[in-house]
Amino acid sequence: MHISLKQQVALVTGASSGLGAGAARALAAAGAAVVINYNSHAEPAEQLANEIRSAGGQAIAIGADVSKEDQVEHLFAEAIKAFGFLDILVANSGLQKDSPIADMSLADWNTVIEVNLTGQFLCARAALRQFAKQGDRPGVSRAVGKIIHMSSVHQLIPWAGHANYAASKGGVDLLMRSIAQEVGQQRIRVNSIAPGAIRTAINEEATHGAALEKLLKLIPYGRVGDAEDVANAVVWLASDASDYVHGTTLFIDGGMSLYPEFRDNG
Ligand code: BGC
């Protein structure tokens, strides 16, 4: 199977680091022009854009807070100005503000819901409007457009001490499936990726030392994931190779969602 995303334009939110950066790099390697969205970290986003351009690809970095309607509108307008089209949205921006539920501030609840859930709504809506405007792109992609929501195993697995995060990802699941049900007939494909423990900055602490040993007990496949594990799936879901995949969540978690604690219990 050879995957090419040549002539396609991908916008990846939260792409200055972690899973977003990995996805942007892989999409560019597959031939897509890539819009690298960042919120506060312009420098690594610009660096990544430079790296892609030096390798012969097309990339541009654009700042925007995905939880703000006007900034999302500006992000998409700038992306279209730069590359003319949009074929792929990877709605990846996300953050954690952890605390026991009784101590959780309303501000931390709101921030997580606004970025992880409202941000995905705003970006998906902007992408859908652009797909409708530009219509079919024959010879470029079988689908009129593709949206990939970055969810988490915690759309399924409850997570004590992270109720805001788990609620946001549970929301992403039904957001994704409701959009997929609504726009499938327009030949727009909508799916999610639900990563488990991946070695990125968001879980730096959990993937080293004693914490790593504890974490590995939750992963039947016996290793922490890498950003490339997720990036490869992003490229596949964005390509015609997955053209019949719609409204699905692909868990990339080494089996974390198999509830491995039940192997010798229950
Ligand atoms: C979180 C990580 C966590 C993983 C598995 C992800 O969604 O961002 O911090 O390690 O889920 O629990």
Residues whose N, C-alpha, C, O or C-beta is under 5 A from the ligand:
A	BS01	BGC	S152 V153 P195 G196 A197 I202 N203
